[in-house]
Amino acid sequence: MSVKREPAIRKTHPAELIPERPPRGESAAVSTTQPSVASEPVAPAVVQPAGASGRKEGEKLSMTHNTRIKPSTKDRLRRGVDKLRYETGDREISEASMTEAALEEYLNARGL
């Protein structure tokens, strides 16, 4: 007698976690084109207040800014991130967030 069992360790492919697409008839109901003239007027976008970091609330660090910096500056940045993470326990501190904060401070100091 053999009992059919599932494996104890199962590896799922990331594609298996993606939900199925809706049938073509349902996706046609959701349009990404511009609204027609006869439709309801679109409300203006709500401007969100700037947070303590100078970023708008909900705005994420998603843009890439490729620039050349000295290796010594990059090393100081890495050490500074490590030190601040250790001292504050804040895991949201990163090289990107520090660079973004430095750019904000620089631009604000010059009125730009």
C-alpha positions in Angstrom: 0.0 0.0 0.0 1.4 3.3 -1.1 0.0 6.7 -0.1 0.3 9.4 -2.6 2.0 12.4 -0.9 3.1 15.8 -2.0 6.8 16.6 -1.7 7.7 18.2 1.6 9.8 20.9 -0.1 8.1 22.4 -3.1 9.7 25.0 -5.3 7.2 27.2 -7.0 8.2 29.2 -10.1 7.5 33.0 -9.7 5.4 32.9 -12.8 2.9 30.6 -11.0 2.2 33.4 -8.5 1.0 35.8 -11.3 -2.8 35.9 -11.6 -4.4 34.8 -14.8 -5.4 37.5 -17.3 -9.1 38.3 -17.6 -10.8 37.1 -20.7 -10.6 39.4 -23.7 -14.2 40.6 -23.3 -13.6 41.9 -19.7 -10.3 43.6 -20.6 -12.1 45.7 -23.3 -14.3 47.2 -20.6 -11.2 48.8 -19.0 -9.8 51.4 -21.4 -6.5 53.2 -21.0 -7.3 55.7 -23.7 -8.2 59.3 -23.2 -11.8 59.9 -22.0 -14.3 61.1 -24.6 -15.8 64.6 -24.6 -19.1 63.3 -23.4 -17.7 61.6 -20.3 -17.5 63.1 -16.8 -14.9 65.8 -16.2 -11.7 64.6 -14.7 -10.9 66.0 -11.3 -7.5 67.8 -11.0 -4.7 65.7 -9.4 -4.2 66.2 -5.7 -0.8 67.5 -4.8 0.5 65.7 -1.8 2.5 67.6 0.8 6.2 67.1 1.0 7.4 64.9 3.8 10.3 65.4 6.2 12.7 64.0 3.5 11.6 66.5 0.9 9.9 63.8 -1.1 6.1 63.8 -1.7 4.3 61.3 0.4 4.2 57.9 -1.3 6.9 58.9 -3.8 9.5 56.3 -4.1 13.2 56.2 -5.2 12.6 54.8 -8.6 14.6 56.9 -11.0 18.2 56.0 -11.9 20.8 58.8 -11.9 24.0 57.6 -13.4 26.9 59.8 -12.6 30.6 59.3 -11.9 32.0 59.8 -8.4 35.3 59.2 -6.9 35.9 55.7 -5.3 36.8 57.4 -2.0 33.4 59.2 -2.0 31.6 56.0 -2.7 33.4 54.2 0.1 32.5 57.1 2.5 28.9 56.8 1.4 28.8 53.1 2.1 30.5 53.5 5.5 28.1 56.3 6.3 25.0 54.2 5.4 26.3 51.3 7.5 27.0 53.6 10.5 23.6 55.3 10.4 21.8 52.0 10.0 23.7 50.6 13.0 23.2 53.7 15.2 19.5 54.4 14.3 18.3 50.9 13.5 16.5 52.4 10.5 16.8 49.9 7.6 15.2 52.4 5.2 18.5 54.3 5.1 20.3 53.5 1.8 22.9 54.9 -0.6 20.0 56.1 -2.8 18.2 57.8 0.1 21.3 59.5 1.3 22.2 60.7 -2.2 18.7 61.9 -2.8 18.7 63.8 0.5 22.1 65.4 -0.3 20.8 66.5 -3.7 17.7 68.0 -2.2 19.8 69.9 0.4 22.1 71.2 -2.3 19.3 72.4 -4.5 17.3 73.9 -1.7 20.4 75.8 -0.5 20.8 77.4 -3.9 17.1 78.1 -4.3 16.5 75.7 -7.1 
